[in-house]
Amino acid sequence: MSGNSTYQPKTGLTRWLDSRLPILRLAHDTMTTFPTPRNLNVWYTFGAILTFFLAVQIVTGIVLAMHFLPSAVLTNGGTSSVAFDSVESIMRDVNYGWLLRYMHANGASMFFLAVYIHMFRGLYYGSSKAPREILWILGVLIYVVMVATAFFGYVLPWGQMSFWAATVITNLFSALDQVVPHMGGAHAPGIGTMIAQWLWGGFAVGDATLNRFFSLHYLLPFVIAGLVGLHIWALHVPGNNNPLGIDVQGPQDTVPFHPYYTVKDGFYLCLFVIIYAFLVFFHPDFVGNPDNYTPANPLVTPPHIVPEWYLLPFYAMLRSIPQKLFGVLVLFGALATLLFVPWLDTSRVRSMRFRPMMKQFFWVFVADCILLGYLGSQEPQAVWHLGGIDVPLLWPARIGTLYYFVFFFVVMPFLPLIETPLERPKSIAEAVLGTAQPQAAE
Amino acid sequence: MATTTTDEPTRRDFIYIATGTVAALGAGLAAWPFIDQMNPSSAVLALSSIEIDVSAIQEGQQAVFTWRSKPVFVRRRTQKEIAEAEAVALSDLPDKLARNLNLPEDAPATDKNRIEKPQWLVLIGICTHLGCIPLNNQGDFGGYLCPCHGSQYDTAGRIRRGPAPENLAVPPYAFIGPAKIKIG
């Protein structure tokens, strides 16, 4: 599916260019004639939506960086900081600054919403399975770098949530003190504390931390862009998976990418951007935390600190474990598990459309992630009152965390042993067009 | 006369290995300044000690000072709080070490080992779980409650319940007057 170029340069200039830098050929082969399964549904439009939001974040971010000052130096009699003031100046003084900042802040949320839909879709249709393992792993790496970028970005306004998010997340590394308690003599810090101090550039989160996080926040989106290039490259070798999860057998199963999928992607992108615009213009602080409009105070932790919504499920997992090192391992383990999905799922049937049992476990898994997200947003001591019984939220969080890992390490590898998959159509063309197409022997 | 055999090292082998070694070593050495620049700078390290006056703190009150950009709690404990802290058996403590930088490292976490004068509790006010600032006079043990993940400390700043692994640290300090403390 790759390597058979049909590009024909038509003018003297394009022929001249093609023999020196075949960039138009690359664009033609990947974005115009690329043979794409004819049955891709709405859930396959999120790749394009994600590319769009990466561009939105980079463009708005570059512009915001022209006005932002990454300094924790105190201002206004010690009640604010240069960074916090510069964000307020963007909101109040810079022409259209309010719009650019709200586009950037809500763009991050839409980016994560799209990436979660994209990931669940990949899980549902078995898109990680051979021959697309590298494609999936690159996707997980993109997600991890996105999380890091979003975290660094959240720190920059230097509000209370910024400061305490930075404190809690960098302190995750101090859990390693339980592995190597001393680097040197008595009372010397452990290896985790040393890593934390190295990240901070001090003995706590401070000015040095803010500066380096700004530098990294500017760098990482370009790393994401590079990984996206590899992700698309890895996609174009085997070609797209599809909702039936069966292989493309010939030209009768595909349509050219342009205009079929450029238009389909564009249409759903427009719908998605309407939601985005609604947030930006009508509820710009809907996903934000009001505490971040309070300037950072290193001496007072807000009574209830929470991460942004897209990290809440992992936060719930961290809090559900009463032991520090184990809690941190569970948090990072939940992310690392995703890397192994291509090999954890042992079923030879890709699409869950034809897996009646797995489909149910999948939807429970989706509900579990949403439940964990909700639990992560609640206070640590919160209690549910269920018909006169008090249930501390710790317990549903523990069950939810357990199910997350059971899904990957028990259901995925072992369910195929007892599950009988439904019969799959012979070909995409047959399923879509309803007529058996003549085709080569399988 | 130069000959090419496979069992004798040649000048090419030598240059190959020497170049590779220098490149690897050079890359390693060159990486260090780029790693070490992120560690606390000399200016940060220079802010090592402070002297504070605690005479204005009344019994049952706590004041917060900043030392090395960390909050330091100075709490003037009531007789009831002292009695509560002293009554705790060592076996009830999740962390049995004093975590007092003025004492040997293996000192047990008795109330006596957590303080210099019984009325004055001096602590680094950073939860040993993930670094939040615990709230004063809250939680089930009369000491501190961390708002982030619910760790609870007693009136000697010792961890009693929750995910924090260690007692609140006691900074290096000494009384340099009846109500004057030098920290650091």
Interface residues (C-beta under 8 A of the other chain):
Chain A: W164 T167 V168 T170 N171 L172 S174 D177 Q178 A186 H187 Q197 W198 L199 W200 G201 G202 F203 A204 G206 A208 R212 P298 L299 V300 T301 P302 P303 H304 I305 L318 R319 I321 P322 Q323 K324 L325 G327 P380 Q381
Chain B: I35 M38 N39 P40 S41 V44 V64 T66 R68 S69 K70 P71 L101 P104 E105 I126 T128 H129 L130 G131 C132 I133 P134 L135 C146 P147 C148 H149 G150 G162 P163 A164 P165
